């Protein structure tokens, strides 16, 4: 489903390796620093050749009953679902039920004429040009309680003009993956949930995975939280093949597309298209080690799954609160395993700073010509606002440092001889971004 990203992730390089008890201790200290600051609750696993080298849970699965998360806790996966959908499509192609270059209209009769050039391939790698229903104004705020079938979801945007010619650009698209789910159901004669159970979860022994439900009793399922509150309800018919599944960290170690599709099909799946996106996975690297990964975000949950096929390594981070932490944690645990010096987050404690000194930090700071951060004081509070974004409160953690915990953003200022700030460096998402004061 939709994912809230503040700044783009940064590629990381390096060399070396760390394993054993030392790795587990460092990994725990690092993840614990996120949990300490309220940025993460959930389960984490790092597994080598199917065996955990680090496996631990943090925080509460349910705050109202003080029930702790465990590695056996089930979490909604969000868009990690997409790689299961892609594998199912490839299975059906192997069985001769469809072809990847089939026009969508050959399996979805209601397709408008504007979709004549849209193929299954375009749906798989987000290059169809079809508008995503989750991007419709107000949809995620006003319509997420409605129960809809896949065709009803697709019809929300099918009469809208294409955003670009099929194959021309990349645009992350949840409608495309719901449409893939509808195609799976039509050509297989099974529901999406039943198809995956019969052809993926069952054969792989993934007994703790399935299609999430608003009504079914699902043992050890975590409650989702947003901003310290119970997350808003979403009817689980809506994410469908774009984001409907649940799983555990242990089950995700068992999962690999290569176990359920042929080598030829897997080669297609992991061929990067635009924006390094293959079929339901992103193809990238950490410290020179190739990985296939995807994150997920849905009401109350954020997740990340990275597989390093050449190293036999799997990193899964499942979180039952909306937070940008899982993608960062997964990448950093990969970095740590391969030998990078990954340190726990620094402790950020609010301190009292005189209004005069805070006023000396106020101003506008240019990170690049099109991205400026404004900083100002209102009474005893400090605020910042980035170009094109809403204002957020920040707290002083020192005379020269402001911090925003939910965004995990730290601003460190340099002062001139008169005490007035002359520049600022923003630390966020593993990035170090210097900015000059422009007024």
C-alpha positions in Angstrom: 0.0 0.0 0.0 1.0 3.6 0.2 4.3 4.3 1.9 5.2 7.5 3.7 8.9 8.4 2.9 10.4 11.6 4.1 13.7 11.5 2.3 15.0 9.0 -0.2 17.1 6.1 1.1 20.8 6.2 0.5 22.9 3.5 -1.0 25.7 2.2 1.3 29.0 0.6 0.4 31.9 -1.0 2.2 33.6 -4.4 2.9 34.2 -6.9 5.6 32.1 -9.3 7.6 30.8 -9.9 11.2 29.1 -13.0 12.5 28.4 -14.9 15.7 27.7 -13.6 19.2 29.5 -10.3 18.5 27.1 -9.6 15.6 24.0 -10.5 17.6 25.1 -8.2 20.5 25.7 -5.3 18.2 22.5 -5.9 16.3 20.5 -6.0 19.5 22.1 -2.8 20.7 21.3 -1.1 17.4 17.7 -2.2 17.2 17.2 -1.5 20.9 18.2 2.1 20.3 15.2 2.5 18.0 12.9 0.8 20.4 14.2 3.0 23.2 13.1 6.2 21.3 9.7 4.8 20.5 10.6 4.4 16.8 10.2 0.6 16.7 8.3 -2.2 18.1 8.1 -5.6 16.4 10.2 -8.6 15.5 13.6 -8.9 13.7 15.5 -11.8 12.2 18.8 -12.2 10.4 19.2 -15.7 9.1 22.2 -17.3 7.3 21.3 -20.4 5.2 18.0 -20.6 6.9 19.4 -20.5 10.5 18.9 -17.4 12.7 22.1 -15.5 13.7 19.9 -12.8 15.3 16.3 -13.2 16.3 14.5 -11.0 18.8 11.3 -9.1 19.4 10.8 -5.6 21.0 7.9 -3.7 22.5 4.3 -4.6 22.8 2.0 -6.5 20.4 -0.9 -5.1 22.3 -0.7 -2.1 24.6 -4.1 -2.4 26.2 -3.2 -5.9 27.6 0.6 -5.3 27.9 1.3 -8.3 25.7 4.8 -8.4 24.4 5.9 -9.0 20.8 7.7 -12.3 20.2 9.4 -13.7 17.1 6.2 -15.8 16.7 3.9 -12.7 16.5 2.1 -12.2 13.2 2.2 -8.8 11.4 0.5 -7.3 8.4 3.1 -7.2 5.6 1.8 -4.4 3.5 3.5 -4.3 0.1 5.9 -7.2 0.8 2.7 -9.0 -0.5 3.6 -7.9 -4.0 6.5 -10.4 -4.4 4.0 -13.3 -3.6 1.6 -11.9 -6.2 4.4 -11.7 -8.8 5.5 -15.3 -8.1 1.9 -16.5 -8.5 1.6 -14.8 -11.9 4.9 -16.4 -13.0 3.6 -19.8 -11.8 0.5 -19.4 -13.9 2.6 -18.3 -16.9 4.6 -21.6 -16.5 1.4 -23.5 -16.5 0.3 -21.8 -19.8 -2.6 -20.0 -18.2 -1.3 -16.6 -19.3 1.7 -14.9 -20.9 3.6 -11.9 -19.5 3.1 -10.0 -22.7 -0.6 -10.6 -22.7 -2.6 -7.4 -22.9 -4.5 -6.8 -19.7 -7.8 -6.7 -21.7 -7.4 -10.4 -22.6 -8.0 -11.2 -18.9 -10.0 -8.2 -17.8 -12.8 -7.6 -20.3 -13.8 -4.3 -18.8 -10.4 -2.7 -19.7 -10.9 0.6 -21.5 -9.4 1.3 -24.9 -6.8 3.4 -23.3 -5.3 0.2 -21.8 -4.9 -1.6 -25.1 -1.1 -1.4 -24.8 -1.0 -2.3 -21.1 0.4 -5.8 -20.5 0.8 -8.0 -17.5 4.5 -7.2 -17.6 3.7 -3.5 -17.2 1.6 -4.3 -14.1 4.3 -6.3 -12.5 7.0 -3.6 -12.7 4.8 -0.5 -12.2 5.2 0.9 -15.7 1.5 0.6 -16.8 0.6 4.3 -16.5 -2.7 3.3 -14.8 -3.5 5.6 -11.9 -3.2 4.1 -8.4 -6.4 4.0 -6.4 -4.5 4.7 -3.1 -3.4 8.0 -4.7 -7.0 9.2 -5.2 -7.6 12.4 -3.1 -9.2 11.4 0.2 -9.3 7.7 -0.5 -7.1 6.6 2.4 -9.0 9.0 4.8 -12.6 8.4 3.7 -13.0 5.1 2.0 -10.8 2.6 3.7 -13.7 1.1 5.7 -15.5 0.0 2.5 -15.5 -3.6 1.4 -14.7 -3.9 -2.3 -14.0 -6.7 -4.7 -10.9 -6.5 -6.9 -12.9 -5.4 -10.0 -14.6 -2.7 -7.9 -11.2 -1.4 -6.8 -9.9 -1.4 -10.4 -13.0 0.5 -11.6 -12.1 3.4 -9.3 -9.4 4.5 -11.7 -10.0 2.6 -15.0 -11.8 5.4 -16.7 -9.1 8.0 -15.9 -6.5 8.8 -18.5 -3.2 7.0 -18.3 -0.5 9.0 -16.6 2.0 8.0 -19.3 2.5 5.6 -22.2 2.9 2.0 -20.9 6.5 1.2 -20.4 7.6 4.8 -20.6 8.0 5.6 -16.9 7.9 4.0 -13.4 5.1 4.9 -11.0 4.4 2.8 -7.9 0.9 1.4 -8.5 -1.4 -0.5 -6.1 -4.2 -0.7 -8.7 -1.9 -2.7 -11.0 -1.3 -5.3 -8.3 -5.0 -5.6 -7.3 -5.6 -6.1 -11.0 -2.9 -8.9 -11.0 -4.8 -10.4 -8.1 -8.0 -10.4 -10.1 -6.2 -12.1 -13.0 -4.9 -14.8 -10.6 -8.4 -15.5 -9.4 -9.9 -15.6 -12.9 -7.3 -17.9 -14.6 -6.8 -20.2 -11.6 -10.4 -20.5 -10.5 -9.3 -19.9 -6.9 -9.5 -16.9 -4.6 -6.2 -15.1 -4.2 -5.9 -16.3 -0.6 -6.7 -19.9 -1.6 -4.2 -19.8 -4.5 -1.3 -18.7 -2.3 -2.2 -21.2 0.4 -2.2 -24.1 -2.1 0.7 -23.1 -4.3 3.1 -21.1 -2.0 2.4 -21.2 1.7 1.6 -24.9 1.8 4.5 -26.2 -0.2 7.0 -24.0 1.7 5.6 -24.9 5.1 4.7 -21.3 5.8 2.0 -22.3 8.3 2.0 -18.9 10.0 1.2 -16.8 6.9 -2.0 -16.0 5.1 -4.4 -13.4 3.9 -5.3 -11.1 6.8 -9.0 -10.7 7.8 -11.0 -8.2 9.8 -13.2 -10.9 11.3 -11.2 -14.1 11.6 -9.5 -15.1 14.8 -5.8 -15.1 14.0 -3.7 -16.3 16.9 -0.8 -14.1 18.0 -1.7 -11.3 15.6 -0.3 -7.9 16.6 -2.3 -4.7 17.0 -1.2 -1.9 14.8 -0.5 1.6 16.1 -0.1 5.1 14.5 1.3 8.0 16.4 0.8 6.3 19.8 -2.8 5.5 19.1 -4.7 2.5 17.7 -4.4 2.7 13.9 -7.3 3.6 11.7 -9.4 0.7 10.5 -8.8 -0.6 6.9 -11.0 -3.2 5.4 -8.6 -6.0 4.3 -10.4 -6.5 1.0 -8.9 -3.2 -0.2 -5.1 -4.0 -0.3 -5.8 -7.5 -1.8 -2.9 -8.6 -3.9 -1.1 -5.3 -3.3 -0.8 -5.6 0.5 -3.1 -8.0 2.2 -0.9 -10.7 3.7 0.4 -11.4 7.2 3.4 -13.4 8.3 6.1 -13.9 10.9 9.8 -13.3 10.7 10.4 -17.1 10.9 8.0 -17.8 7.9 9.7 -15.1 5.9 13.0 -16.9 6.2 11.3 -19.9 4.6 10.1 -17.8 1.7 12.0 -17.4 -1.6 10.5 -17.1 -5.0 13.2 -19.4 -6.4 11.6 -22.2 -4.4 8.2 -22.0 -6.2 9.1 -20.9 -9.7 11.6 -22.0 -12.3 15.0 -20.6 -12.7 13.9 -19.0 -16.0 10.9 -17.3 -14.3 13.0 -16.2 -11.3 15.5 -14.6 -13.8 12.7 -12.5 -15.1 11.5 -11.6 -11.7 14.9 -10.3 -10.6 15.7 -8.4 -13.8 15.7 -4.7 -12.8 13.5 -2.4 -14.8 13.0 1.3 -14.1 13.9 2.5 -10.6 15.7 -0.9 -10.0 12.3 -2.6 -9.7 11.8 -6.1 -11.1 8.6 -8.1 -10.5 7.5 -7.3 -6.9 11.0 -6.8 -5.7 13.7 -4.1 -5.8 17.1 -5.2 -6.9 19.9 -3.3 -5.3 23.0 -3.9 -3.2 24.5 -3.2 0.3 28.3 -3.1 0.5 28.6 -4.8 -2.8 26.2 -7.6 -1.9 23.2 -7.9 -4.1 19.8 -8.1 -2.5 16.2 -8.5 -3.5 14.0 -6.5 -1.2 10.7 -4.7 -0.6 9.2 -2.7 2.2 5.6 -2.4 3.3 3.3 0.2 4.9 -0.3 -0.2 5.9 -2.4 1.2 8.7 -0.5 0.5 11.9 2.3 -1.5 10.3 5.6 -0.9 8.5 7.8 -3.8 7.3 11.0 -4.6 5.4 12.3 -7.8 3.8 15.8 -8.2 2.2 17.2 -11.4 0.7 20.9 -11.6 -0.2 20.8 -14.6 -2.5 24.5 -14.9 -3.1 25.2 -14.9 0.6 22.3 -17.0 1.8 21.2 -14.2 4.0 17.7 -13.0 4.9 16.9 -9.9 7.0 13.2 -9.4 8.0 12.0 -6.5 10.1 8.3 -6.4 11.0 6.9 -3.5 13.0 3.4 -2.9 14.4 3.5 0.8 14.3 3.8 3.3 11.5 7.4 4.2 11.4 10.2 4.7 8.9 12.4 2.5 11.0 12.1 -1.0 9.4 13.7 -0.1 6.0 16.6 1.6 7.8 17.0 -1.2 10.4 17.0 -3.9 7.7 19.7 -2.1 5.6 21.8 -1.3 8.6 21.7 -4.9 9.8 22.9 -6.0 6.4 25.7 -3.4 6.6 26.6 -4.7 10.1 26.6 -8.3 9.0 29.0 -7.4 6.1 31.3 -5.5 8.4 30.3 -1.9 8.5 30.6 0.0 11.8 26.9 0.5 12.6 26.4 2.4 15.9 23.2 2.6 18.0 21.3 5.8 17.7 22.5 8.6 20.0 20.3 9.4 23.0 18.3 12.5 22.4 17.0 14.1 25.6 15.2 17.4 25.7 17.0 20.2 27.5 16.1 23.7 28.4 17.7 26.4 26.2 17.1 30.1 26.6 14.7 31.8 24.2 17.5 34.1 23.0 19.7 31.2 22.0 16.8 29.5 20.3 16.0 32.6 18.3 19.6 32.6 17.0 18.8 29.3 15.3 15.7 30.6 13.6 16.0 31.1 9.8 15.9 29.4 6.5 18.4 26.7 5.5 18.9 25.6 2.0 19.8 21.9 1.4 19.5 22.4 -2.3 17.9 25.1 -4.5 14.5 23.4 -4.4 14.6 22.2 -0.8 14.6 24.6 2.1 14.0 24.1 5.8 12.5 27.0 7.8 13.2 27.0 11.6 11.4 29.3 14.0 10.2 29.7 17.7 6.7 30.1 19.0 6.6 30.7 22.7 8.5 27.9 24.4 8.3 25.6 21.3 10.5 25.3 18.2 9.1 24.3 14.7 10.5 23.5 11.3 8.9 23.2 7.9 10.4 21.7 4.8 9.5 22.8 1.2 6.2 21.1 0.3 5.7 19.6 3.7 3.7 20.5 6.9 5.3 22.1 9.9 6.5 19.8 12.7 7.6 20.5 16.3 11.3 19.9 17.1 12.9 19.9 20.6 16.2 21.2 21.7 18.6 18.4 22.8 21.5 20.9 23.2 22.2 24.5 22.6 23.0 23.7 18.9 20.8 20.7 18.3 17.1 20.2 17.5 15.5 16.8 17.2 12.2 15.3 15.9 11.7 11.8 17.2 8.9 10.5 14.9 10.8 11.6 11.8 14.1 10.6 13.4 15.6 13.9 12.2 18.4 15.7 13.9 19.6 19.2 13.1 23.0 20.4 14.3 23.7 24.1 13.9 27.0 26.0 13.6 27.2 29.5 15.1 29.1 32.6 14.2 31.0 34.8 16.6 27.8 36.7 17.4 26.1 33.4 18.3 23.8 33.5 15.4 23.5 30.3 13.4 25.4 30.3 10.1 24.6 26.8 8.8 23.0 23.5 9.7 23.5 19.8 9.1 20.5 17.5 8.9 20.9 13.9 9.9 18.1 11.6 8.7 17.6 8.1 7.2 21.4 7.5 7.4 22.1 10.7 5.4 24.2 13.7 6.3 22.9 16.8 4.6 24.6 20.1 5.1 22.6 23.3 4.6 23.6 26.9 4.4 21.6 29.7 6.0 20.0 31.8 3.4 18.1 34.3 5.6 
